Amino acid sequence: MASAVKKDVEILLVKAEITSLPERKLLKTRNLVCVDLVWPRKGVARKSAAREAVIRRGKVDFSAEQWANRILFREEIDGHGALAVSITESVTVQKLKRFARLTAKYAFRMGADFMEKAMVGYADVASAPIDALSAMIGEKDAPEAIAQGVMDIPDLPSAGTERLIDIPLKRPGEDDVIGTMTLLLRA
C-alpha cells in the first residue's frame, strides 16, 4: 500500500445558511458553530474548533472577518480526512460566557498537563472548545444542534491553491437537507 502525501492545509469559515427551519425566520440569533477535523493523520482522531456566530435571517457570512476569526485549523493532513459541522440552537449571552469560561478552563487544565508531560502531545489543548461544549451538554439547558453535517474532504488542494467545500446540513436524525456550511481549504 502506497503512503499518502501529507499536505499542510488551512481550513477557514466562509459562510453558513439555514434555509428551512423555523429558526431561519428569526431576525438575529447567537449560535455556536462547531467543526471537527476527523482523522487528519495517523494517531490524531479529531481536532475540534468552536465559536459564536450571529445568524441573521438564517445566514452568516464570515468572509469579511479577519483571518484570525475565520481560521479553524492549520494542520498537516495525511492523504484524506473528513469534516463534521454543527450549528446549535440560539444561545443566550450567559451561555456564551459560560462556554468561553469552560473553554478557558479546559485549555488551561490541558496546558498544565501538557507541560507536566514534557510536551508529549498538544492535541488536547486544541480540543478545549469541544470539551467545554461536552461539559455543557450534561446540563439540562445545554444548547442542542439544530443543523449538522459530515463530509469527506475531497481531493486536497495543491500547494498555493484553495478550494471551497459546501457541507450539506440536516436536522439531527433527519434526511432532508436544510442548509449548507461553506469552508475554505487552502494549501
C-alpha positions as CSV (number, residue, x, y, z in Angstrom):
1,M,0.0,0.0,0.0
2,A,1.5,3.3,-1.1
3,S,1.9,6.1,1.5
4,A,-0.4,9.1,1.1
5,V,1.1,12.5,0.6
6,K,0.9,14.9,3.6
7,K,-0.1,18.4,2.9
8,D,-0.3,21.5,5.2
9,V,-3.8,22.9,4.9
10,E,-5.7,25.8,6.4
11,I,-9.4,25.4,7.0
12,L,-11.4,28.6,7.3
13,L,-15.1,29.5,7.8
14,V,-16.7,31.2,4.8
15,K,-20.5,31.1,5.4
16,A,-23.5,29.1,6.5
17,E,-27.1,29.2,5.5
18,I,-30.1,27.5,7.1
19,T,-32.9,27.6,4.5
20,S,-35.8,25.6,6.0
21,L,-36.0,25.8,9.8
22,P,-38.3,28.0,11.9
23,E,-35.1,29.5,13.4
24,R,-34.4,31.0,10.0
25,K,-37.3,33.4,10.4
26,L,-35.7,35.0,13.4
27,L,-34.1,38.3,12.6
28,K,-30.9,37.7,14.6
29,T,-29.7,34.8,16.8
30,R,-26.5,33.8,18.5
31,N,-25.4,30.3,17.9
32,L,-22.4,28.1,18.4
33,V,-20.7,26.7,15.3
34,C,-18.7,23.6,15.9
35,V,-16.3,22.0,13.4
36,D,-14.4,18.7,13.8
37,L,-11.5,17.7,11.5
38,V,-11.8,13.9,11.6
39,W,-8.6,11.7,11.3
40,P,-6.3,14.3,9.7
41,R,-3.4,11.9,10.2
42,K,-2.5,8.6,11.9
43,G,-2.8,8.9,15.7
44,V,-5.0,12.0,15.6
45,A,-8.7,11.0,15.7
46,R,-10.0,14.6,15.6
47,K,-9.3,18.2,16.1
48,S,-12.1,20.5,17.2
49,A,-12.9,24.2,16.9
50,A,-16.0,26.1,18.0
51,R,-17.0,29.7,18.0
52,E,-20.0,32.1,18.3
53,A,-21.8,33.1,15.1
54,V,-24.5,35.7,14.8
55,I,-27.0,34.4,12.3
56,R,-29.3,36.9,10.6
57,R,-32.4,35.6,8.8
58,G,-30.8,32.1,8.5
59,K,-27.4,33.3,7.1
60,V,-24.0,34.1,8.4
61,D,-21.1,35.4,6.3
62,F,-17.6,35.1,7.8
63,S,-15.7,36.2,4.7
64,A,-15.4,39.8,5.8
65,E,-13.9,38.9,9.1
66,Q,-10.2,38.8,9.9
67,W,-8.3,35.7,9.2
68,A,-7.7,35.1,12.9
69,N,-11.5,34.9,13.5
70,R,-12.2,32.7,10.5
71,I,-9.4,30.1,10.9
72,L,-10.4,26.8,12.3
73,F,-7.4,24.6,11.6
74,R,-3.9,24.8,10.3
75,E,-3.0,21.2,10.1
76,E,-1.0,18.6,8.2
77,I,-3.4,16.2,6.6
78,D,-2.2,12.8,5.6
79,G,-3.9,11.9,2.4
80,H,-7.5,12.4,3.4
81,G,-9.9,13.2,6.3
82,A,-13.4,14.4,6.9
83,L,-15.2,17.4,8.3
84,A,-18.1,17.3,10.8
85,V,-20.0,20.5,11.4
86,S,-22.9,21.5,13.6
87,I,-24.8,24.7,14.5
88,T,-26.6,24.9,17.8
89,E,-29.9,26.4,18.7
90,S,-29.8,30.1,19.7
91,V,-27.9,30.6,22.9
92,T,-28.1,33.3,25.4
93,V,-25.2,35.7,26.2
94,Q,-25.0,33.9,29.6
95,K,-24.5,30.5,27.9
96,L,-21.9,32.0,25.6
97,K,-20.0,33.4,28.6
98,R,-20.2,30.0,30.3
99,F,-18.9,28.4,27.1
100,A,-16.0,30.8,27.0
101,R,-15.2,30.2,30.7
102,L,-15.3,26.4,30.3
103,T,-13.1,26.6,27.1
104,A,-10.5,28.6,29.0
105,K,-10.7,26.3,32.0
106,Y,-10.2,23.2,29.8
107,A,-7.4,24.9,27.8
108,F,-5.5,25.9,31.0
109,R,-6.0,22.5,32.6
110,M,-4.8,20.7,29.4
111,G,-2.0,23.2,29.1
112,A,-0.8,22.4,32.6
113,D,-1.0,18.7,31.8
114,F,0.9,19.4,28.6
115,M,3.8,21.0,30.4
116,E,3.8,18.2,33.0
117,K,4.1,15.5,30.3
118,A,7.1,17.4,28.8
119,M,5.2,18.3,25.7
120,V,4.5,14.8,24.6
121,G,1.3,15.8,22.8
122,Y,-0.6,19.0,22.3
123,A,-3.8,17.8,20.5
124,D,-5.7,18.1,23.8
125,V,-5.3,21.9,24.0
126,A,-7.0,22.3,20.6
127,S,-9.9,20.2,21.8
128,A,-10.8,22.5,24.7
129,P,-13.8,24.1,22.9
130,I,-15.4,20.8,22.4
131,D,-14.6,19.6,25.9
132,A,-16.3,22.8,27.1
133,L,-19.3,22.1,25.0
134,S,-19.3,18.5,26.2
135,A,-19.5,19.7,29.8
136,M,-22.4,21.9,28.9
137,I,-24.3,19.1,27.2
138,G,-24.7,17.3,30.5
139,E,-26.7,20.2,31.7
140,K,-30.4,20.3,31.2
141,D,-30.4,23.7,29.4
142,A,-27.4,22.9,27.1
143,P,-27.7,24.1,23.5
144,E,-28.7,21.4,21.1
145,A,-27.7,21.1,17.5
146,I,-30.3,22.3,15.0
147,A,-28.2,21.5,12.0
148,Q,-25.3,19.2,11.3
149,G,-23.4,17.6,8.5
150,V,-20.4,15.4,7.7
151,M,-18.4,15.3,4.5
152,D,-15.2,13.5,3.5
153,I,-12.7,16.0,2.3
154,P,-12.4,15.6,-1.4
155,D,-9.0,15.9,-3.0
156,L,-6.8,18.3,-1.1
157,P,-5.9,21.5,-2.9
158,S,-2.4,21.5,-4.4
159,A,0.2,23.9,-2.9
160,G,-0.7,27.6,-3.4
161,T,-4.3,26.9,-4.3
162,E,-7.6,26.8,-2.4
163,R,-10.9,25.0,-2.7
164,L,-14.4,25.7,-1.3
165,I,-16.3,22.8,0.3
166,D,-20.1,23.0,0.8
167,I,-21.2,20.7,3.5
168,P,-24.9,19.8,3.4
169,L,-26.7,20.5,6.8
170,K,-29.5,18.3,8.1
171,R,-31.6,18.4,11.2
172,P,-30.3,15.7,13.7
173,G,-31.9,12.4,12.9
174,E,-33.5,13.5,9.6
175,D,-32.5,13.2,6.0
176,D,-33.7,16.4,4.4
177,V,-31.0,19.0,3.6
178,I,-31.9,22.3,5.4
179,G,-28.8,24.3,4.5
180,T,-25.1,24.4,3.9
181,M,-21.9,25.3,5.6
182,T,-19.1,26.5,3.4
183,L,-15.5,26.1,4.4
184,L,-12.3,27.1,2.6
185,L,-9.4,24.7,2.3
186,R,-6.1,26.5,1.4
187,A,-2.8,24.7,0.8
